[in-house]
Amino acid sequence: MIGYLAGRSPLHRAHPYTTLALAGAVLLLAFALTQPLEIWLLVAAGAALAMAGGREVLRSSVRAALLLSLPIWALLFVLYGLLGAEPRLALGFVSLSVPGVARALVLGGRITAIVLGFLTALGTTSPHRLVEAMTASGVPFGRTFLLASTLTVLPRMRDRARQILEAQQCRGLRIGGSPLARLRALGPLALPLILGALAEVDEQVLALDARGAGGGARRTALDAPPDSTPQRLLRWTLLVAMIAAYAWKFWRMRG
């Protein structure tokens, strides 16, 4: 499942900025590292991050990351492994490009690490705590609402789709059978989902207007998540590490 999963893990209790900083560090490191071994150590670090979120977050993040990454892996294997340049390595009936396989490992590892890191952040960062943290930091309400809506759009759409499916099945809709029958069943499911999403946008605009979202005044955080000196130090350390990683990458490119 993609979305927030309630829990009591260290990542759940951490300040939302700390969790997002860890996911952002995985993203930036994925493009700073260029060797297959380095990339796959980063994938292992992403898996360790998901493990720190608890069993449910680990299972959900790894499963979703595999489902999202495997099609890209297959495409990379064909483009770089089978159709890559010389030299080639013969494995039975298949001839693989050695530099192409290395390139596929780098690109595929980058995608896997990034997806795993952000799915972990999504599963452990409560939208409510993130909104309170951004409000306490003085972030404008429009940006806060945009980020919170982005984090919750998939769970909302999933819940609405499940409700529509159950309602249509109660009315006699059959979703099994031949591929053509399944295709015909998409109309009664997709149309209410799209119309419901558009109606929700109108309702949110009216609600934001009623609450004076465009007033520009600084809002007060009622339940700001606690921050700590070790967490702030960790975030600054991650920033310095990212700068050092990119400085090392550009130095190696020049050398």
Buried (B, 14 or more C-beta within 10 A) or exposed (E): BBBBBEBEBEBBBBBBBBBBBBBBBBBBBBEBBEEBEBBBBBBEBBBEBBBBBBEBBBEBBBEBBEEBBEEBBEEBBEBBBBEBEEEBEEEEEEEBBBEBBBBBBBBBBBBBBBBBBBBBBBBBBBBBBBBBBBBBEEBBBEEBBEBBEEBBEEBBBEEBBEEBBEEBBEEEBEBEEEEEEEEBBEEBBEEBBEEBEEEBEEEEEEEBEEEEBEEEEEBEBEEBBEBEEEBEEBBEEBBEBBEEBBEEBEEEEEE
